[in-house]
Amino acid sequence: MSGEHRDLRLVGGEPVDDSEPPAYAFQRHQQARETPKAAVDEQGEPVKGLTAANKLAGLARKKEKRIVRVVQRGEGNAAVIDLEFAHGARVSATVKQVFDPRWMEGALTLATKIAPDWATPKEWRVFGVAVLQAAMADEATDTEAAETCEWLRSFFDRATTRELTAHNPTETVQLDDSAALFDVLKADEAAFRGSDGRLYVRVPKLGEHVAMELRQRVTSSELRQRLGRIGFTKPRNSEGTLAARKGAETATRRYLASEPGWELS
């Protein structure tokens, strides 16, 4: 308002309009004090999951002792939460203990020889939530990987019975034999085992199998991401293209390939 001057005073280190009733200013300051600490990165952005848990446990800069995996055994309040650390240590706690800063302070110190900063139960709640988020994420990842492997197993079985391919994928294809590789690529084989020990998969054909035979909805992009999370990569070059010549003709196809020796157990 033009010409109007308002004095500001400090309450809890913050400038406060002097016209604000003291009771309101005190209440606002108390609310700020009671707000749980958020785990933030160096830019002040909130972090979640294991990143938040390690930060609050004082392990953010101790890569060799960080929490690397959280496993939940059981359901609800009766569940046991296993914290696994990079150096091989493990802490097992109930859900109640995970949220108890005094109990976790002792357990973490014994496991890592590093004591976390003192925290109130309200402040420590961020750690408990972060750990449970990580446990749920780990469970979801395991479930997805198992489902993806089951899709591959079904797909490979169909290919083996020649319903998807003319080539028996259990027979190894010599990748340095241009004529043999040409025949596989020319036939647009759904899957085959290479002489490098990798399982090669045509993603579009796997997607068709999942949609038509298994009645599951998944896009090609999602399928590639799923395969990537269980170790499949683009072979030979960044495009994932295999090429071979026979005479004057060249055959090319794009595949994703597993790690060497990968088995559909």
N, C-alpha and C positions, 0 to 999 in steps of 0.2 A: 504494500500500500504506500503510495507516494508520500514522502515527508514523514513517515512513521518510523521510529527507531525502537527496536526490541532488543533488550539485553539477553545474552545467552550465558548460561552457567554450565558447569560440568557436573554430570551425575554418572558415576561409574566410568569416568574417562570419556564420556560422550557429551557433546554440546547439546543442551536442551533449551528449548524456548522458555524464557523466564515467565511467560504468561501461562505456561502449563501448570496446573495444580500440582504441588509437591507429591501428593498421594499417587497421582497418575505416573509421574516420573519415576517414583520409587518402585511402583508395581511393574513398570516396563523394564526397569533395570533388573528386578528379581527374575522376571520371565527370561531375560537374556542369560542370566547366570544359570538358570535351571535347564536351559536347552542342552541336550546331550551333545558332546563333541562329535563332529563329523570327521571321518577320515578323508583328508584331502591331499591332492598331489602338490607339487611345487608351484603350480599355477593357481592353486586354490580350488581346483575342480574336485567334486566328490568322487571317491573310488569305492568299489564294492568287491564282494567275494574275497578271494585269497589276498588280493592286493590290500584291501582295507584291513583284513585280519592281521597280516604281517606288519603293517604300519602301526597298528595299535599295540601289537605285542613287542614292538621295538626291534623287529627283524627286517625292516624294509631295506636296510643297507647291509644286511648280513646274508648274502645270497646262499652261502654254504649251510646256513641253519634255518632257512625259511620253511614255513609250512608249504608243502608242495601238493598235498592231497588230503581230502576229507572224505571219510567213508562213514555212512550212517548204517548202523545195524539195528533192525527193529523199527517200530513205528511209534509215533506220538511221544508222550512224555517218558515212556519206558525205553526209548531208543538210546543206544550207546553211540557216541560220536568218537571216531578215531581220527586224531590229527597226526599225519605222517610228515616228518621233516626231511629236508634234503640230506642230512648227514646220517639218516637211518633211525633216528629216535622216533618214539611214538608216545602219544598221550591219549588215553581213553577216558572219556568223561560222559556223565549223563547230561541231558539237555540243561537241567538246573545248574549243574556245575559249570557248564560252558558260559552261563550268564553270571556266574559268581566271580567277581574280580579277585577276591582274596584266595579262593581255591585255585583259580587259573594262574594267579601270580606265582604260587608255589610250584605248580605243575610245570609251567613254562620255564621257570628258572632252573628246575632240576633237569629238564630235557635239553635246554640250550645253553645253560650257564649264563644267560642274559636275563636280567630282571626287567619286566615291562614297567613303564611309568605308572605311578599310583593313580588309580581312577576310582570314581564313585560308581555304584551300581548303575546309575543312569547313564554315565559316560561309557561304561563297559558294555552296555546293551548293544552298541554299534558292533562290537567284536562278536557277540553272540549271534546277531543277525547275519553278519558277514560269513561266519562259519557255517551256519545252516544254509545260506544261499549257495556256498561252495559245495556242500554235501549234496544238495538237490541237483546242482549242475552236474556233478560227477555221476550221480545215479542216472540222469537223463542221457549223458554221453555214453555210458555203458549200454543202456537200453538201445540207443540208436545204432551203435556199432554192431550189436548182436543182430538187430533187425536187418541192417545192410548186409552182413555176412550171410544171413539166411536167404536174402534175395539172391545173392551171388551163388549160393549153393544150389538153389532151385534152377537158376539160369544155366549154370554149368552142367547140371544133371540133364537138362533138356538138350543142351548142345552135345553132350556125350552120346545121347541116344539118337543123334542125327536129326532131331526135330527142328533144330535151329541152324544147322550147318552141315555141309557135306564132308567136312574134315573132322576127324576124331580129336577133340582138344586135349585128350590125355596123351596123345602122341606129340613128342617134342618137335617143334619146327626149328630147323637150323637157320638162324637169322643171317648167317654169312653165306648161305646158299641162295643166291638171287632167284633161281628158278623156283625153288620150293617156296620161298617167301612170296614170290609173284603169284603163285597159284592161290595161296591163302588170301592175299589182298584182293586179287581179281574176283574171287568168290565172295568177297565181303563177309568173311567169317565173323561170327558173333563173338567168339572167344578162342584163344589158343594159348598153349604153354610154349614160351620161347626157350631157345638153348641157353639163354642167360639166367634161366630159373624163374623168370617173371611170368605172371599170369596176365595176358593181354585181353582187354575187354572193350567191345564197341559200345559206348554209352547209349547211343540211340536205340540199339537193339535190346540192351538191358532195360531201358525205360519202357519199351514196348512190352517186354515180358512182365515187368512189374505191374503195368497198367492192365494188360489184357488177361494174364494168367493169375496174377496174385490180387488183382482188384484193388491196388493201392495207387493213390494219387501222388505223383512226385514229378517236378519239372526236371528238365535236363540239367539246368544250373544247380538245383538242389542235389541231384544225383551225383554230379561231379564233386560237389562240396562234401557229401557223405563219403564218397570213395577217397577223397583227399584226406579225410580225418582218420581213415584206417590205413593210410600209407600209399595209396595209389597216386602216381604222378604221370606227367606227360613224358613219353620216352623219346630218346634220340635228339629232340630239339624242342624249343619252346612251344611249337605248335602241336606237338604230340603226333606228328605225321610219320608213318612208315612208308617207305618207297622201295620198289624193286623193279628191275627190268628183265624182260625175256625177249630176245631179239630186238625189234625196233619199238616194242610196246612197253609202256611204263604203267605200273599200278600203284596207287597211293590210297591210304586210308588213315584216319585218325583213331588212335586208341589211347586208353589209359592203362598203365602197367603197374602191377603190384611191386613190392620189394622182392628182391631175389629170394627164392625159397619159400615164399608165402604160400600157405596151404589153407584149404577150406576145411578146417577141422570141425 
